[in-house]
Amino acid sequence: MNNNQREGIKEQAKGWVDTAVANRKDCGDQKKNIEKGVENPGDPTNE
């Protein structure tokens, strides 16, 4: 495996982590909106 392949794998792994963190945050935002009684809890503008 050459250096470019290793760096590509590292960048791909970072992307997976970023996606997981963002999904976790979205889930928390939706839960908070549900608790507040927002009509459309999945809408990010309901903050």
Contacts in CASP RR format, 6 or more apart in sequence:
PFRMAT RR
TARGET T0000
AUTHOR 0000-0000-0000
METHOD contacts of the structure
MODEL  1
MNNNQREGIKEQAKGWVDTAVANRKDCGDQKKNIEKGVENPGDPTNE
26 42 0 8 1.000
26 44 0 8 1.000
29 42 0 8 1.000
29 44 0 8 1.000
29 47 0 8 1.000
30 41 0 8 1.000
30 42 0 8 1.000
31 41 0 8 1.000
33 41 0 8 1.000
33 42 0 8 1.000
33 43 0 8 1.000
33 46 0 8 1.000
34 41 0 8 1.000
38 46 0 8 1.000
40 46 0 8 1.000
END
